[in-house]
Amino acid sequence: MINDTLIEETIKALKKLPGVGEKSAWRYFFSLLNEDEGELEKFGHLLIRLKKEIKKCPKCACLSTNGHCEFCDDPNRDQSKIMVVSYIQDVMAIEKTGVYHGLYHVLDGVISSSKGIYADDLNIHNLKKRIDDQVKEVIIATSATIDGEMTALYLDKILKRPGLLITRLAHGLPMGASLDYADELTLIKAMDNRRKVEEENA
């Protein structure tokens, strides 16, 4: 007899994935059910390894499996530029364009008073520590939402200093857009046309 509890628990677990509703969960369930047992064991093992072995880079908070991430450890990256993004997914979106070769910094969110998220809740303290004489430009690449704009203004205020250019991704990103949903051409235009934050809000 089929263990109904097992099925229910599996469907419930699948629905925890972002964008997965009841119908999608059932499709995934039957897809997994039809997989070879060896493949499922391999998949399960990978999920366990993912949680145990993939960490956040202590410097920029990008994904890493061994100490610092590939970006911080790459001497060929432009050390004078740091692009500040809200989420790790944004780094992946920018990297796909192939036009940015500087460093990254992941905030792990945006300031949102309505959600109870404030500056102290984000990875901003480490960002401030990274701004030294070698860094010439900080590119704020938070999404074009109200919370993203508020976060950009806050960062501009606390990071501003003589000799440091603070820019914001501009044209091509409509209001309310998230970086990881934007196409590559749009992101390229947004980077090419980035402007100083103070000019954007003049």
Secondary structure, DSSP 8 states (H G I E B T S, - for coil): ---HHHHHHHHHHHTTSTT--HHHHHHHHHHHHTS-HHHHHHHHHHHHHHHHH-EE-TTT--EESSSS-TTTT-TTSEEEEEEEESSHHHHHHHHHH----EEEEE-SS--BGGGTB-GGGSTTHHHHHH--TT--EEEE---BSHHHHHHHHHHHHHH--TT-EEEE--TT--TTB-GGGS-HHHHHHHHHT-EEHHHHT-
